Amino acid sequence: MFKIEIVPRYQETDQMGVIHHSVYPVYYEQARVAFCDEIGLPFHEIEAKGLRQAMLEMTVKFHQPARFGSKYSLYLTVSKAGKVKLVFHYALKDAEDNLVNSGETLLVWLDENLAPINLAKKHPEVYQLLKSYEQSK
């Protein structure tokens, strides 16, 4: 499980001081990019290999409001590191470890022409690296 800290910015809130629903996908992407950096596979290297990740599905569940002025921990788990698809699970928790938001993203591996590829065949080293982080939720 990988963790980043989230400190909501004022511009991410609505009139009630609650983090707007449109911001959570940005937090999820922030976690994915930081995770890839941490495991030695930064996005610029992924793209230099001719690889792209396209979002197929995203689910977001709001358990309680997240507010400006609070700090949160966003946990990322690789739920599935398949040959074509990659699934990440996210859990945003407050300082008391209460679940605030959870979600999942399903991405597909593409080549530079945006055609789906089998990552295990095209880039087995990337596939094996991600597979080593795969966990059940």
C-alpha positions as CSV (number, residue, x, y, z in Angstrom):
1,M,0.0,0.0,0.0
2,F,1.3,3.4,-1.0
3,K,0.5,6.7,0.8
4,I,0.6,10.4,-0.1
5,E,-0.5,13.3,2.0
6,I,-3.4,15.5,0.7
7,V,-3.8,19.1,1.9
8,P,-6.8,20.5,0.2
9,R,-6.5,24.0,-1.4
10,Y,-9.1,26.6,-0.9
11,Q,-9.9,26.7,-4.6
12,E,-10.9,23.0,-4.4
13,T,-13.8,23.7,-2.1
14,D,-17.5,24.6,-2.8
15,Q,-19.4,27.3,-0.9
16,M,-19.8,25.0,2.1
17,G,-16.1,24.6,2.5
18,V,-16.3,21.0,1.4
19,I,-13.9,19.6,-1.2
20,H,-15.7,19.6,-4.5
21,H,-16.5,16.2,-6.0
22,S,-14.6,17.0,-9.2
23,V,-11.3,17.1,-7.3
24,Y,-11.1,13.5,-6.3
25,P,-10.0,12.2,-9.7
26,V,-7.1,14.8,-9.5
27,Y,-6.1,13.4,-6.1
28,Y,-6.2,9.8,-7.6
29,E,-4.0,10.9,-10.5
30,Q,-1.6,12.6,-8.0
31,A,-1.3,9.3,-6.1
32,R,-0.7,7.2,-9.3
33,V,2.0,9.6,-10.5
34,A,3.7,9.6,-7.1
35,F,3.4,5.8,-6.9
36,C,5.1,5.3,-10.3
37,D,7.9,7.7,-9.2
38,E,8.4,5.8,-6.0
39,I,8.7,2.4,-7.7
40,G,11.2,3.8,-10.2
41,L,8.9,4.0,-13.2
42,P,8.1,7.7,-13.6
43,F,5.5,8.7,-16.2
44,H,8.0,10.4,-18.5
45,E,9.9,7.0,-18.7
46,I,6.6,5.2,-19.3
47,E,5.9,7.5,-22.1
48,A,9.4,7.3,-23.5
49,K,8.8,3.6,-23.9
50,G,5.9,4.4,-26.1
51,L,3.3,3.4,-23.5
52,R,0.1,5.2,-22.7
53,Q,-2.6,4.6,-20.0
54,A,-6.2,5.3,-20.9
55,M,-8.9,5.5,-18.4
56,L,-11.7,3.1,-19.0
57,E,-13.7,3.4,-15.8
58,M,-13.6,5.3,-12.5
59,T,-15.7,4.8,-9.4
60,V,-15.8,7.3,-6.6
61,K,-17.7,6.8,-3.3
62,F,-18.1,9.6,-0.8
63,H,-18.3,8.4,2.8
64,Q,-18.1,11.8,4.5
65,P,-17.2,15.3,3.5
66,A,-13.5,16.4,3.2
67,R,-13.0,20.0,4.2
68,F,-10.5,22.8,3.6
69,G,-8.1,23.2,6.6
70,S,-7.8,19.5,7.2
71,K,-5.1,17.1,6.1
72,Y,-5.7,13.6,4.7
73,S,-3.8,10.5,3.7
74,L,-4.6,8.9,0.4
75,Y,-3.7,5.2,0.2
76,L,-3.2,3.6,-3.2
77,T,-3.3,-0.1,-3.9
78,V,-2.6,-1.9,-7.1
79,S,-5.7,-4.2,-7.2
80,K,-4.9,-5.8,-10.6
81,A,-1.8,-5.6,-12.7
82,G,-3.0,-7.4,-15.8
83,K,-1.4,-7.8,-19.2
84,V,-3.8,-5.2,-20.7
85,K,-5.6,-3.6,-17.8
86,L,-4.4,-2.0,-14.6
87,V,-6.7,-1.4,-11.6
88,F,-5.9,1.0,-8.7
89,H,-7.9,1.3,-5.5
90,Y,-7.9,4.5,-3.4
91,A,-8.8,5.2,0.2
92,L,-8.7,8.8,1.5
93,K,-8.6,8.9,5.3
94,D,-8.7,11.8,7.8
95,A,-6.3,12.3,10.7
96,E,-8.4,9.9,12.9
97,D,-8.1,7.2,10.2
98,N,-11.8,7.5,9.2
99,L,-12.6,6.7,5.6
100,V,-13.6,9.9,3.8
101,N,-13.6,8.7,0.2
102,S,-12.8,5.6,-1.8
103,G,-12.5,4.8,-5.4
104,E,-11.1,2.7,-8.2
105,T,-9.7,3.4,-11.6
106,L,-9.4,0.9,-14.5
107,L,-6.8,1.8,-17.1
108,V,-5.8,0.1,-20.3
109,W,-2.3,-0.1,-21.7
110,L,-1.9,1.5,-25.2
111,D,0.9,2.0,-27.6
112,E,1.8,5.3,-29.2
113,N,-1.0,4.8,-31.8
114,L,-3.5,4.4,-29.0
115,A,-4.0,0.7,-29.8
116,P,-4.3,-1.7,-26.8
117,I,-1.3,-3.8,-26.1
118,N,-0.2,-6.8,-24.1
119,L,2.2,-5.3,-21.6
120,A,3.7,-8.6,-20.6
121,K,4.8,-9.2,-24.2
122,K,5.8,-5.6,-25.2
123,H,7.4,-4.6,-21.9
124,P,7.8,-7.6,-19.6
125,E,10.0,-5.6,-17.2
126,V,7.2,-3.0,-16.6
127,Y,4.6,-5.8,-16.3
128,Q,6.6,-7.7,-13.7
129,L,7.4,-4.6,-11.7
130,L,3.7,-3.6,-11.5
131,K,2.7,-7.3,-10.9
132,S,5.0,-7.3,-7.8
133,Y,2.8,-4.6,-6.2
134,E,-0.5,-6.3,-6.9
135,Q,-2.6,-6.8,-3.8
136,S,-6.2,-7.7,-2.9
137,K,-8.3,-4.9,-1.5
